Amino acid sequence: MSNRFAILTGAGSGIGRATAQVLAERGYDVGLTYGKNVDGVERTADAVRAQGQRAFVAQMQLEAPDSIGRAIDQLSNELGGLDALVNNAGLLDFQSFLDLSLDRWRRVIDCNLTGTFIAGQAAARRMVANSTAGRIVNVSSVHEMVPLLHATAYCSSKAGTGGASGLERSRTRGHSGEQWGLYGSIDAVKPADPVECMHFRFTESFGLVFGTMAIFAVALTR
């Protein structure tokens, strides 16, 4: 598979890096985003290039809407197109329900839910403009359904991500040819343990399992 282009958010380590490696193995050039972990994302880019694929890097701050659109546009232009977006970036914050401040609630929701929406919308609009049969994968969590102690904001944000992905999937497939129905679909995958994934205390094979889950959702085998 050649001349295929994907953008992956939150690519500095963990599931993000594993997903980037699998994308590269499947013949994708990859645009990688990071928030603060520039050293990590450069290591991910090196891993992609070691597979013989191109890699480009852009900073994306999910709580800053303008930076999201800029990163999607920059990476799409550098890649030469956009076939898939994997929305992996996110924030895990622990605070008891009684002590959770509105600022901390909003920060998690802005990053995990609103940021995912903005990135997905920007990518989908680009795919429609280019009549691309694209795929968007939102990395949610099993904790959109299973409670995680002291993670009210996180669980709520992932419940929103999963719900929005399902609604967007059903709606886009029903639209006319001028909309995204002919061009693509939206799916969500649900890794099991955000503590392990987001703090990177896991084996390489663990990360590759969930990276492969994301890739199958992108439908590389079609």
C-alpha positions in Angstrom: 0.0 0.0 0.0 1.6 3.3 -1.1 0.8 7.0 -1.2 -1.4 6.7 1.9 -1.3 9.5 4.6 -2.3 9.5 8.2 -2.2 11.9 11.1 -1.8 10.6 14.6 -2.2 12.8 17.6 -0.5 12.2 20.9 2.4 10.4 19.3 5.1 10.9 21.8 5.0 7.5 23.5 2.8 4.6 24.4 -0.2 3.7 22.2 0.6 6.7 20.0 4.1 5.4 19.2 2.9 1.8 18.8 0.2 3.0 16.4 2.7 5.1 14.4 4.9 2.0 14.0 2.0 -0.1 12.8 0.9 2.6 10.4 4.4 2.8 8.9 4.6 -1.0 8.6 1.4 -0.8 6.6 2.8 1.7 4.2 1.5 5.0 5.6 3.4 8.2 5.7 2.5 9.7 9.1 2.0 13.2 10.5 2.7 13.2 14.3 1.5 15.7 16.9 2.7 16.3 20.4 1.8 18.6 23.2 5.0 19.0 25.3 7.0 15.7 24.7 9.1 16.9 21.7 11.9 14.4 22.4 9.3 11.5 22.5 7.7 12.5 19.3 11.0 12.8 17.5 11.8 9.2 18.6 8.5 8.1 17.2 9.3 9.9 13.9 12.6 8.1 13.8 10.8 4.8 14.2 8.5 5.7 11.3 11.4 6.6 9.1 13.2 3.4 10.0 10.3 1.6 8.3 11.0 3.5 5.1 8.1 6.0 5.5 8.0 9.7 5.8 7.2 11.4 9.1 6.4 15.0 9.9 5.9 16.6 13.3 3.7 19.4 14.5 2.8 20.7 18.0 -0.9 20.5 18.9 -2.4 21.8 22.1 -5.8 20.3 22.5 -7.0 23.0 24.9 -6.1 25.6 22.2 -8.5 25.2 19.3 -6.5 27.3 16.9 -3.5 25.1 17.2 -5.5 22.0 16.3 -6.6 23.3 12.9 -3.2 24.6 12.2 -1.5 21.3 13.0 -4.0 19.3 10.8 -3.5 21.7 7.9 0.3 21.8 8.3 0.7 18.0 8.4 -1.9 17.4 5.6 0.0 19.8 3.3 3.4 18.2 4.2 2.1 14.7 3.7 0.4 15.6 0.4 -3.0 14.4 1.5 -5.0 12.8 4.3 -6.5 9.4 4.4 -6.8 8.7 8.1 -6.8 10.5 11.5 -6.2 8.7 14.8 -7.3 10.9 17.6 -5.1 9.5 20.4 -4.0 12.5 22.4 -5.6 13.0 25.8 -5.3 13.9 29.4 -5.8 11.8 32.6 -6.4 13.7 35.8 -7.2 12.3 39.2 -9.3 14.3 41.7 -12.1 13.2 44.0 -15.5 14.3 42.9 -16.0 16.5 46.0 -12.7 18.3 45.4 -12.8 18.5 41.6 -12.5 22.2 40.6 -14.4 23.6 37.6 -11.1 24.6 36.1 -9.7 21.0 36.2 -13.0 19.6 34.9 -12.9 22.0 32.0 -9.3 21.3 31.2 -9.9 17.6 30.8 -13.1 18.0 28.8 -11.5 20.6 26.6 -8.5 18.3 25.9 -10.2 14.9 25.6 -13.6 15.7 24.2 -13.6 19.2 22.6 -10.1 18.8 21.2 -11.0 15.4 19.7 -14.1 16.9 18.1 -12.2 19.8 16.6 -9.4 17.6 15.2 -11.9 15.2 13.7 -14.0 17.9 12.1 -11.0 19.6 10.6 -9.8 16.3 9.2 -13.2 15.3 7.9 -13.7 18.6 6.1 -10.4 18.1 4.4 -11.3 14.6 3.3 -14.6 15.8 1.9 -13.0 18.6 0.0 -10.6 16.1 -1.6 -13.3 13.4 -2.1 -11.2 11.1 0.0 -12.6 7.8 1.4 -11.0 8.5 4.8 -11.2 7.0 8.2 -11.2 8.7 11.6 -10.5 6.7 14.8 -11.1 8.2 18.2 -9.2 6.5 21.0 -11.7 6.3 23.8 -11.4 4.1 26.9 -13.2 1.2 28.5 -13.8 3.8 31.3 -16.4 5.5 29.1 -18.5 2.7 30.6 -16.5 1.3 33.6 -15.9 3.8 36.4 -12.4 4.8 37.4 -11.9 6.0 40.9 -11.3 9.8 41.2 -11.5 10.2 37.5 -14.9 11.8 37.0 -13.8 14.3 34.4 -11.8 11.7 32.4 -14.6 9.1 32.4 -17.1 11.8 31.4 -14.8 13.0 28.5 -14.4 9.4 27.2 -18.1 8.7 27.5 -18.6 11.8 25.3 -16.0 10.6 22.9 -17.6 7.2 22.5 -21.1 8.6 22.2 -20.1 11.3 19.7 -18.2 8.7 17.6 -21.3 6.5 17.4 -23.6 9.4 16.5 -21.2 10.8 13.9 -20.7 7.4 12.4 -24.5 6.8 12.0 -25.1 10.3 10.7 -22.3 10.6 8.2 -23.2 7.3 6.6 -26.7 8.6 5.9 -25.8 11.8 4.2 -25.9 12.6 0.5 -22.9 12.4 -1.8 -22.0 16.0 -1.0 -21.4 15.0 2.6 -19.1 12.5 4.2 -21.4 9.5 3.7 -19.6 8.5 0.4 -16.2 9.4 1.7 -15.5 7.9 5.1 -16.5 6.8 8.6 -15.8 7.4 12.2 -15.0 4.7 14.8 -13.8 4.5 18.4 -11.5 2.0 20.1 -11.4 1.5 23.9 -8.0 0.6 25.5 -8.5 -1.1 28.8 -6.3 0.9 31.3 -5.5 4.6 30.9 -3.2 4.6 33.9 -1.0 2.0 32.2 -1.3 3.6 28.8 -0.9 7.2 29.7 1.9 6.8 32.2 3.7 4.3 29.9 4.1 1.5 32.5 3.5 -1.3 30.0 5.4 -3.6 27.7 6.0 -2.9 24.1 3.7 -5.8 23.1 0.9 -4.2 25.2 1.2 -1.0 23.3 1.3 -2.8 20.0 -2.0 -4.6 20.8 -3.9 -1.4 21.2 -1.9 0.2 18.3 -3.1 -2.6 16.1 -6.7 -2.2 17.4 -6.6 1.4 16.2 -5.1 0.4 12.8 -7.8 -2.2 12.2 -10.4 0.5 12.9 -8.7 2.6 10.3 -9.5 -0.3 8.0 -6.1 -0.7 6.4 -7.1 -4.1 5.0 -9.8 -2.8 2.7 
